[in-house]
Amino acid sequence: MSVDTHTNGRTLDGYAQTSVDEVLVLVDADLARLPVEIRVTKAGLFGRGVGVLIDGVDGAPCPIQLIR
């Protein structure tokens, strides 16, 4: 997952788009095809950040292996 605030002049047609409050969320088409639930929330000390949680659908194991 990455955050990019510089989208002016970029082609965003390959992304599924949705809004969470005043934040435009772009989801990669490959990620959108997976059986996952993606939750985007406000985060951080003053609620100006974005938190993302990805899990399997209906409690199923998540098909994405996260590497830290």
DATA-V210102 format. One line per field, one symbol per residue. ss: DSSP state (H for helix, E for strand, - for the rest). phi: phi as a letter, one per 20 degrees, with the letter a starting at -180 (. if undefined). burial: b if it has 24 or more other C-alpha atoms within 12 Angstrom, else e. A space follows every 10 residues. Layout:
# DATA-V210102
ss->???
phi->???
burial->???
This chain:
# DATA-V210102
ss->---------- ----EEEEEE --EEEEEEHH HHH--EEEEE EEE-----EE EEEEEEHHH- --------
phi->.ccceddfne edffdfdbdc lddedddggf fffffcdddd cfbngdmeec dccdbfflnf gffdeedd
burial->eeeeeeeeee eeeeeeeeee eeeebbbeee eeeeeeebee eeeeeeeeeb eeebeeeeee eeeeeeee
